[in-house]
Amino acid sequence: DYGSNRTHIIKKPDNLPQVQSASPKISPFLLWAKQTKPQILRENPSLGPPTLRIKLAQMWNTVPKAEKLTWGRKAKSLLQKSNRLSKSPGGSRSLLSPDLTSPPPPSS
């Protein structure tokens, strides 16, 4: 008898198959932050990870809507490219590999 105020911990059996997400999620913010982070760290080398995340979030909130939409299109494009790569022989690459994170082209 465990009593009514105790929490029971149920362990997952070891023989359950690993379930992977149907598709990786990548947000416009993540792409933008990946590009912006090195500049912030150059200007503020003493920032720790929690403070850096806060600073990035504050900066993202000041990004114009048009630029956010551009980053959204870039994220969607990367997700589609990742889906094509993962279905092709040879596996997949990281969505955030350096060659895929160049700034988006100016919106017209």
C-alpha positions, -999 to +999 in steps of 0.1 A: +000+000+000+015+033-011-009+057+005-030+083-013-004+111-013+025+092-030+032+094-067+037+062-086+064+062-112+058+039-141+089+031-161+086+026-199+095-009-209+129-012-226+115-031-255+092-004-268+102+009-303+117+044-305+092+068-321+106+097-340+088+129-348+071+127-382+090+158-393+115+181-375+101+215-366+122+245-374+109+280-366+117+313-382+131+324-348+155+295-347+170+303-381+172+340-373+188+333-339+214+310-354+225+338-377+223+365-350+238+347-321+275+350-332+271+388-335+256+391-300+283+370-285+310+391-302+295+422-287+288+406-253+312+377-248+303+373-211+266+364-218+256+330-205+231+308-223+200+319-203+208+356-207+216+350-244+182+334-249+164+363-233+184+388-254+176+369-286+139+368-277+139+405-270+156+413-302+133+390-322+103+410-308+117+441-325+123+424-359+098+439-385+069+417-395+081+416-432+115+403-421+098+377-399+077+365-429+109+362-449+125+340-422+092+320-422+095+313-459+131+303-454+121+279-425+094+263-447+118+259-476+144+242-453+118+219-439+107+209-474+143+204-484+149+183-453+119+161-461+133+155-496+168+147-483+154+123-457+135+104-483+164+101-507+191+074-503+220+086-482+200+100-453+195+135-441+215+165-431+209+189-403+183+215-410+206+241-394+238+233-412+259+264-418+254+265-456+216+266-452+214+295-427+225+324-448+203+354-444+172+354-464+171+375-496+155+409-492+117+407-497+104+424-528 
